[in-house]
Amino acid sequence: MQRFAIIGAASEDRNDPKHRFPFSPVVDVAKSREAARLIGTALAKKRHGLIVYDARFIEAEVVSAYVAENPQPSDQGPPIVIREPHADQNVPFAEELTHPALFDRVADSTGRWEVSFYRSLADADGLVLVGGANSTAIAGQVAIGARVPVLALMKTGGAAETVWRTIAPGIDLPRGNEHARMADDPTELAATRWVEALETQRRRRYAVETGPIVWHAVVAAVLFVLALAAGFGSHLRIGLDPALAKAMLF
């Protein structure tokens, strides 16, 4: 099961520049919530899993839509993993009460949300960025630099828009058409394409990382077979010149 981390936030009060943690650029709250709902449904239909953090943020919308699609636990465990610092007062998701078998809480022993949050990125098969502020922006740049599949939904505004503008298609993991789709307005078709973009990026990353390993293994296997043929041939070939037989064995 592939699990994608849902990162971002959308609330009208944080669009106020006087807020303690204001959005910059401003977040389109309506589009963020619609995009979150659609991506949750699309990920559930493809039987992908989620990595989420706190019901105060945009993942609450994603989880609600995801659970509504009636996903089932697999042999790899519950599809929704909640990453949290130990003994912190994270707000639980409403669906944990109604569908507890779908959730798995993983607490970080340090007790710091930054540790549990940023470490979770290494376990994610990709990141979905919706609105958000500083943490969303940093997570996006980490993903781009580490060539982790990333979906920065530009029309939601906030840090997701900022990250989208920093992606260099063809140089970074997303290609031009995938980057362009991230700027689509939220619709069911767009959400389907967003999930496809994440899947394609993941396959591309895997191919790049494993391609040289596979090629080296093939070359090594061919050389090993040739070595065995020469070694056995040096002993089994009747009438072979002794000097040539020694050379073949060597």
N, C-alpha and C positions, 0 to 999 in steps of 0.2 A: 504494500500500500504506500502510495506517495502522500506525504503530508506537506501542506503549504501553510506557512505562517501568515496570519492576518494581522496587519499592523496599520494603525491610524486612529483618527478621532474626528468627530464632527459634532460641533455644538455651537449654537448661535452666540452664546455669551463670550466664547473665545475669539470671535471675529472682532470684538471690541478691542482696539489697540491699548486701552487702559487695563485690560485684563492682565493678571500676573503672568500668564503663559499664553499670549495671543498667537493666533494663527497668522502666518505671513508666507505666501499670499493668503488671502482669506479663503475659507473653505465653503464650497457650495454644499450646504447641509442636505438639501433635498436630493441632489444628485448623488451625494455620498451614500445616503441611506438606501437609495434605490439601487445603486451599483453594488452595495454590500449584500442586499437581499438577492440580487440576481446572481452574483458570484457564488453565494452560498448554495443556491439551488443548483447551479451548473456543476459545482464541485461534487455535490452529493450524487447527482445523476451519473457522474463518471466514477463514482465510488472512491474518490480521493479522500484523504483525511485532512484534519485541520490542526494547527498549533495556535492556541489563543492564550489570552492572559487575564483579562479583567472585563467584567460585564459593563463597566463604566465607559468603555470605548467602543469603537466601531464594530469590533468582533461580535458584540451582542446581536447586532442585526444579521450578521453572517450566520451565526450559530442558530438563530431562530429559523431562518429560511432553510438551513441545512437539515435540521432535525425534522422540519415539516415534510421533507422528501422521504422520510422513513428509512434512513440508512440502518444497516445492521452491523454489529460487531463482527470482526473477521478473526481468523486464526492469528493475525498479527496484533490483536488487541482492540480496544475501543478506538473508534475513528477520530475522536476529539481529545487531544492532549492539552491540558491546561498547565502552563509553566508559571510557577510563582515562587517567590522567596519564602523561606520557612517562617512560620508564625506571623506572616503579614496579613493585613485585613483586606484582602482582595474581595471585591464584590462577586458573589457566585452568579452563575447563569441560571435563569429560571428553569431551563430545560433539564438541569441536573436533578431537579426534584421529580420530574415526570419521566425522564429517560436516563436514569443513572448508569445503565449499562453502556451508554455511548461515550462516557467521559472517563478520563484518567488524569488525576492531578499528580503532577511531578514537582516536588518542592526542592529548591536549592538550599543547601545547608548554611550558606553565608548570611541569609537574612536580608540581602540587598536586592532590590528589584532590578537594578542595572545588570547584576551578574546573571540572574536567571533569564532576563530578557535577551541580552546579547549572546549568551551561550546557546540559547535555543536556536539561534540563526544557523549554527553549524549542523543542527539536526534536521533542518528544514530542506525539503526538496525544491523549494522556491518561496518567494515572498510576494504577497499581494499588498500593495500600498494604497490606502484610501484616505485622502485628506491628511490630517495629522500635522505635527510640528517637529521639534528638534529630534526626538528619538526616531521618528519615522524617516527623517532626512538622513540621519546617521546610518540607520539600518539599510536604507537604499544604497548609500555609497559603499557600505561594506559588501553588499551583494554584488554591486557592479564590479568592484575591485577583485572580489573572490570568484567572479564568474558564476555566481549562483543565479538561477532563473529568477527574473524579477518582472512583476507586472505593476507598473506605476500608472494609476488611472488619472490621467491629466485633467479631465473635466471635473474631478472632485475638488480640485484646488489644493491649497495648503502645501505640505511637504511633498505630497505625491506629484504635484505639478512641477515642483522644483527638481525632483529626481528625474522626472520624465525629460526635462530640458537638458539634463546633464548626460543623458545616454547618447553615446556615439554609435549609431547603427553600423554594423559590419566590423567595427573595432571592438566594441563591447559585445556581450553574448547575444542580445536581441538584434535581429536583422531589421531592414527597413520596413517591411510590411508589418512585422510584429510591433515595432515601435509606433507605426502609424495607427494601428488598431487600438493601442492604449489611449488614444485621444478621441475614440468614438464616444458618443453619448450612450448612457446605459440603456440597453435593450436586451431582450432574450438572445437575439442573434449575436449581439456584441459580446455578451457574457460567454456564450459558447466559443466564440473565437478567442476570447481572453484565456480560457482554459486550454484551448489548443495551442496558444502561443507559449504558455508555461510548459506544456508537454513537449513541444518541439524544442524549446530551449534546453530542456533537461536531456533529451536524446542527443542534441548537438554537443552539449558539454560532456556527456558520457563518451560519445564517439571520439572527441578530441583527447580526452584523458586516457582512454583505453586503446586507442588506435595504435600508438607506438608499441605498447605492451604486446598486443596481439601479433603485430608484424614481427617483433623480435622473437616471439614464441614460434611462429611459423618458420622463420629462418633457422632457428636453433634446432627445430625438429628435422628439417631437411638435412642440415649438416650432420646431425646425429645418425640418421639413416645411412648417409653416404659413408660416414666413419665406420659403421657396423659392416657395411658391404665390403669396404676395403680391408677391414681387419679380418673378417672371415674368409674373404677371397684370397688373402695372402697364404692361408693354410689349406684351403680346399682346392685351389687350382693346381692340377697336376702338371709337372714339367715347367713350372714358373721359375724364371731366373731367381736365384737366392737373393741377389741384391735388390731386385724389384720387389720381391716378397717382403723383405725387411722394410723397404720404403713404404709399401702399402700398409703394413702393420703400424708403422710409426704415424 
